[in-house]
Amino acid sequence: MKKKLNIGMIGYGFMGRTHSNAFRTAPNFFDLPYEPVLKTVCARNAEKAQGFANQWGYESVETDWRKVVESKEIDLIDIASPNDTHHEIAIAAAQAGKMVMCEKPLGRNPAESEAMTAAVEAAGVPNMVWYNYRRVPAVTLAKQLIDEGRLGRIFHYRTVFLQDWTISADLPQGGAGLWRLDASVSGSGVTGDLLAHNIDTAMWLNGQIDEVTAMTETFIKSRTHTLTGKEEPVNIDDASLFLARFSNGSLATFEATRYARGHKALYTFEINGEKGSIKWDLHDLHRLEYFEYSPEGKLRGWKSIHITDGDHPYMSHWWVPGLQIGYEHTFVHQAADFLTAVGEGKSAAPTFRDALKTDYVTDAVLKSAKSRQWEKAKLAGEQKQ
Ligand SMILES: NC(=O)c1ccc[n+]([C@@H]2O[C@H](COP(=O)([O-])OP(=O)(O)OC[C@H]3O[C@@H](n4cnc5c(N)ncnc54)[C@H](O)[C@@H]3O)[C@@H](O)[C@H]2O)c1
């Protein structure tokens, strides 16, 4: 019999569902050292939390996260609540000796992220941040191709994350579902919410970002706040664009907005190297476009690789070659990798320290947008295992 690993889930919204699904599904497809148990789900509304617990199979419900953190029964705290809650919960969980998984961004600002990183490392507890796009098999394959040197020296990295759901001036800010528009809860707008994903993937694939120059805009300057009922200033960035230099000498453009009419979640990246290029698009997430320069000229061209074969990352765990998987599987892969790492007494990447690196870049972006100068990203160093 496998050892049980009891999970305390904080939040039952969008991410509470993806994580719960991941823990339920992972043991059916991966050989894991632990059996994840959906022990307790925590949210402030007991009735709604109970409904969620019934649907997903949680054994109990709590309305105060402190009780979950203090519970002797819980091994792992999984933070799937809004950004203003991450800091306090993660630090308390680490101090209670729990393993900690946290949604991105780690904190609302570098001070929170640094304190969270220090807490999990001082406690020596396994930790991980849910930057799930690393575990799209096509993105993992991109990492393998780059590490094998197939692109050669990298010159360019180009990436966007486009949405259109906040264009209406009638959309309120704050409260359930709209906390992303309230900077006191979210920390920032699209920089921390969307570009954080692009930055995490970019630094994983192409190394450290050294410096950035950015511009941001808040197109709708005030909105009704759902909690006060009053018209209040909007303090988030609605759009954020920046240029970056990586340590390896390559140049990058990053763009994110919630004002790109027609786009719901268009996350793309393209990387151009001396020996080839790759591009990827979340809307076609099971394909990797690959251009290889080495064949004779008349045979050169872009290949569209369908990432569904048994020798593609993660795919041997799923169906038969040719059948694709989707968004939710990225979380299943991340849960499986975390439980496997815990079996070896380790954290899984991206760790809190990896996520701190991303938060240092988003901080440099926001600083640069204000200063109108190039800003250097602070370096985070490596986690001591
Ligand atoms: N990895 C990704 O791709 C991804 C996608 C979406 C959101 N996120 C991140 O996940 C986190 C949650 O986002 P979401 O979209 O799931 O939000 P959501 O609004 O759908 O859900 C938030 C949940 O947190 C609960 N909650 C709020 N305050 C709480 C408190 N004090 N104690 C306990 N529970 C509390 C709410 O009741 C709700 O169940 C955010 O940090 C967000 O940035 C990550």
The ligand as a Tripos MOL2 file, in Angstrom:
@<TRIPOS>MOLECULE
LIG
   44    48     1     0     0
SMALL
NO_CHARGES

@<TRIPOS>ATOM
      1 N1         -1.5260   28.6680  -13.3640 N.am      1 LIG1
      2 C1         -2.4460   29.3360  -14.0640 C.2       1 LIG1
      3 O1         -2.4960   29.2770  -15.2830 O.2       1 LIG1
      4 C2         -3.4430   30.1800  -13.3480 C.ar      1 LIG1
      5 C3         -4.6950   30.4580  -13.9490 C.ar      1 LIG1
      6 C4         -5.6340   31.1850  -13.2220 C.ar      1 LIG1
      7 C5         -5.3180   31.6490  -11.9580 C.ar      1 LIG1
      8 N2         -4.0860   31.4030  -11.4210 N.ar      1 LIG1
      9 C6         -3.7670   31.8700  -10.0520 C.3       1 LIG1
     10 O2         -4.5120   31.0710   -9.1420 O.3       1 LIG1
     11 C7         -4.9350   31.8400   -8.0240 C.3       1 LIG1
     12 C8         -6.4480   31.7500   -7.9130 C.3       1 LIG1
     13 O3         -7.0290   32.2190   -9.1270 O.3       1 LIG1
     14 P1         -8.4540   31.6840   -9.6340 P.3       1 LIG1
     15 O4         -8.6070   32.1220  -11.0450 O.co2     1 LIG1
     16 O5         -8.6030   30.2500   -9.2850 O.co2     1 LIG1
     17 O6         -9.3880   32.5700   -8.7040 O.3       1 LIG1
     18 P2        -10.9200   32.3540   -8.3830 P.3       1 LIG1
     19 O7        -11.4410   33.7170   -8.0860 O.co2     1 LIG1
     20 O8        -11.5840   31.5160   -9.4330 O.co2     1 LIG1
     21 O9        -10.9060   31.4700   -7.0500 O.3       1 LIG1
     22 C9        -10.3440   31.9480   -5.8550 C.3       1 LIG1
     23 C10       -10.7910   31.0480   -4.7120 C.3       1 LIG1
     24 O10       -10.1290   31.4790   -3.5210 O.3       1 LIG1
     25 C11       -11.1020   31.5320   -2.4570 C.3       1 LIG1
     26 N3        -10.6270   32.4830   -1.4550 N.ar      1 LIG1
     27 C12       -10.5080   33.8150   -1.5580 C.ar      1 LIG1
     28 N4        -10.0110   34.3210   -0.4060 N.ar      1 LIG1
     29 C13        -9.8220   33.2890    0.4460 C.ar      1 LIG1
     30 C14        -9.3620   33.1580    1.7880 C.ar      1 LIG1
     31 N5         -8.9930   34.2300    2.4940 N.pl3     1 LIG1
     32 N6         -9.3140   31.9130    2.3400 N.ar      1 LIG1
     33 C15        -9.6840   30.8340    1.6230 C.ar      1 LIG1
     34 N7        -10.1250   30.8870    0.3440 N.ar      1 LIG1
     35 C16       -10.2070   32.0920   -0.2330 C.ar      1 LIG1
     36 C17       -12.3870   31.9360   -3.1540 C.3       1 LIG1
     37 O11       -13.5100   31.5740   -2.3930 O.3       1 LIG1
     38 C18       -12.2840   31.0850   -4.4460 C.3       1 LIG1
     39 O12       -12.7170   29.7750   -4.1950 O.3       1 LIG1
     40 C19        -4.4060   33.2510   -8.2800 C.3       1 LIG1
     41 O13        -3.2010   33.4230   -7.6020 O.3       1 LIG1
     42 C20        -4.1820   33.2910   -9.7760 C.3       1 LIG1
     43 O14        -3.1670   34.2210  -10.1590 O.3       1 LIG1
     44 C21        -3.1740   30.6810  -12.1010 C.ar      1 LIG1
@<TRIPOS>BOND
     1     1     2 1
     2     2     3 2
     3     2     4 1
     4     4     5 ar
     5     4    44 ar
     6     5     6 ar
     7     6     7 ar
     8     7     8 ar
     9     8     9 1
    10     8    44 ar
    11     9    10 1
    12     9    42 1
    13    10    11 1
    14    11    12 1
    15    11    40 1
    16    12    13 1
    17    13    14 1
    18    14    15 2
    19    14    16 1
    20    14    17 1
    21    17    18 1
    22    18    19 2
    23    18    20 1
    24    18    21 1
    25    21    22 1
    26    22    23 1
    27    23    24 1
    28    23    38 1
    29    24    25 1
    30    25    26 1
    31    25    36 1
    32    26    27 ar
    33    26    35 ar
    34    27    28 ar
    35    28    29 ar
    36    29    30 ar
    37    29    35 ar
    38    30    31 1
    39    30    32 ar
    40    32    33 ar
    41    33    34 ar
    42    34    35 ar
    43    36    37 1
    44    36    38 1
    45    38    39 1
    46    40    41 1
    47    40    42 1
    48    42    43 1
@<TRIPOS>SUBSTRUCTURE
     1 LIG1         1 GROUP 0 **** ****
